[in-house]
C-alpha cells in the first residue's frame, strides 16, 4: 500500500475541506432554487468544467458504447442522491447531513453482500451495528426536541433521504466496480455528470423558483459546481493515481469534520454532544468496515 507524502496529505485535507463545504453550499442555495433546479445547475456547471479536461487528456473515446451504463451511474451516483441531499438540507444542518453521508461504506458492504455475495467479516458486521447506533443517536437528538408526531416526521423524512442517497452511492459504487472499472476516473466522472445533467435539466423546468434567487444562493451553486464538484474530482483523480483508491477514500473520515466546522463557522449551526457521539460511532463503524480497524487481526494477535 502506498504511503501518504506531505503534498498528498495536504491535498487529502484540501479535498475533505472542499467536500465538507458542499453541504454548507447546499444548505444555503437549495431553499431558494429548490433541490431539483439547484442540483441540475450543479451538474451542468461541473460538466462544463470536466468536459474540456476529458478532451485535453484524450479520454473521450472511453465513453463510446458505455452510455447506458453511464446513465445508470449518473442517475444513482449523481442525479438522485444530489436531489435527495438538496431536499434533506432544507431541514437538516450541514454538519448533520455530512455526518450521515459517511454511512455510505456501511451500505456498500451490505449491497456487495446481497448483490455479489461478498463475505461479511466480523469487523464489517460490528461496523454496521455501530453505524446504526450512530444514526440512532443522531436522530434521537433531533426527535427529542420536537413537540409532536408531525415535527418528528419532518425530521425523519430528511434523515431517510440522506440514508437513501447513501444507499444510491453504495449501489452505484458496486455497479461501477463490476461494469465500469476499465474506464478511467475522469471519463467516468465526466460521463456521469453529463448523464445526470441530461436527466435533471428537463425535470428542473417544472420546479422553477417563484422569485430570482439571491446573490448568495447563486454564488453557492457556482462554487458547488466548480469547486466542490469539478475541481474536487480533479484533486481526487490525482490522489487515486498517487495513493491508490483505498488511501484516497480515507478522505471519508475527514469530510464530516469539515462539514460540522463550516456549518458552525458560517451558518452558526450548533454542535451537540449527540452529534459528536453519533458521528464518532458512525466513523468508528466505517473504520471497521473499511479495514482500518480489524477485529479479526486483533483477535489473532491476542492468541499469538
QUIRAUR-V683968 format. One record per residue. N is the residue number from 1. RES is the residue in one letter. PHI is phi as a letter, one per 40 degrees, with the letter a starting at -180 (* if undefined). Layout:
BEGIN
N,RES,PHI
N,RES,PHI
END
This chain:
BEGIN
1,X,*
2,X,c
3,X,c
4,X,c
5,X,c
6,X,d
7,X,c
8,X,c
9,X,c
10,X,c
11,X,c
12,X,c
13,X,c
14,X,c
15,X,c
16,X,c
17,X,c
18,X,c
19,X,c
20,X,c
21,X,c
22,X,d
23,X,c
24,X,c
25,X,c
26,X,c
27,X,c
28,X,c
29,X,c
30,X,c
31,X,c
32,X,c
33,X,c
34,X,g
35,X,d
36,X,c
37,X,c
38,X,d
39,X,c
40,X,c
41,X,c
42,X,c
43,X,c
44,X,c
45,X,c
46,X,c
47,X,c
48,X,c
49,X,c
50,X,c
51,X,d
52,X,c
53,X,c
54,X,c
55,X,c
56,X,c
57,X,c
58,X,f
59,X,b
60,X,c
61,X,c
62,X,c
63,X,c
64,X,c
65,X,g
66,X,b
67,X,c
68,X,d
69,X,c
70,X,c
71,X,c
72,X,c
73,X,c
74,X,c
75,X,c
76,X,c
77,X,b
78,X,b
79,X,d
80,X,c
81,X,c
82,X,c
83,X,c
84,X,c
85,X,c
86,X,c
87,X,c
88,X,c
89,X,c
90,X,c
91,X,b
92,X,c
93,X,c
94,X,c
95,X,c
96,X,c
97,X,c
98,X,c
99,X,c
100,X,c
101,X,c
102,X,c
103,X,c
104,X,d
105,X,c
106,X,c
107,X,c
108,X,c
109,X,c
110,X,c
111,X,c
112,X,c
113,X,c
114,X,c
115,X,c
116,X,b
117,X,g
118,X,c
119,X,c
120,X,c
121,X,c
122,X,d
123,X,c
124,X,c
125,X,c
126,X,c
127,X,c
128,X,c
129,X,c
130,X,c
131,X,c
132,X,c
133,X,c
134,X,c
135,X,c
136,X,c
137,X,c
138,X,c
139,X,c
140,X,c
141,X,c
142,X,c
143,X,c
144,X,c
145,X,c
146,X,c
147,X,c
148,X,a
149,X,d
150,X,c
151,X,c
152,X,c
153,X,c
154,X,c
155,X,c
156,X,c
157,X,c
158,X,c
159,X,c
160,X,c
161,X,c
162,X,c
163,X,c
164,X,c
165,X,c
166,X,c
167,X,c
168,X,d
169,X,c
170,X,c
171,X,c
172,X,c
173,X,c
174,X,c
175,X,c
176,X,c
177,X,c
178,X,c
179,X,b
180,X,b
181,X,c
182,X,c
183,X,c
184,X,c
185,X,d
186,X,c
187,X,c
188,X,c
189,X,c
190,X,c
191,X,c
192,X,c
193,X,c
194,X,c
195,X,c
196,X,c
197,X,c
198,X,c
199,X,c
200,X,c
201,X,d
202,X,c
203,X,c
204,X,c
205,X,c
206,X,c
207,X,b
208,X,c
209,X,c
210,X,c
211,X,b
212,X,c
213,X,c
214,X,c
215,X,d
216,X,c
217,X,c
218,X,c
219,X,c
220,X,c
221,X,c
222,X,c
223,X,c
224,X,c
225,X,c
226,X,c
227,X,c
228,X,c
229,X,b
230,X,c
231,X,c
232,X,c
233,X,c
234,X,c
235,X,c
236,X,c
237,X,c
238,X,c
239,X,c
240,X,c
241,X,c
242,X,c
243,X,b
244,X,g
245,X,d
246,X,c
247,X,c
248,X,c
249,X,c
250,X,c
251,X,d
252,X,d
253,X,c
254,X,c
255,X,d
256,X,c
257,X,c
258,X,c
259,X,d
260,X,c
261,X,c
262,X,c
263,X,c
264,X,c
265,X,c
266,X,b
267,X,b
268,X,f
269,X,c
270,X,c
271,X,b
272,X,c
273,X,c
274,X,c
275,X,c
276,X,c
277,X,c
278,X,c
279,X,c
280,X,c
281,X,c
282,X,c
283,X,c
284,X,c
285,X,c
286,X,c
287,X,c
288,X,c
289,X,c
290,X,c
291,X,g
292,X,c
293,X,b
294,X,b
295,X,c
296,X,c
297,X,c
298,X,c
299,X,c
300,X,c
301,X,c
302,X,c
303,X,c
304,X,c
END
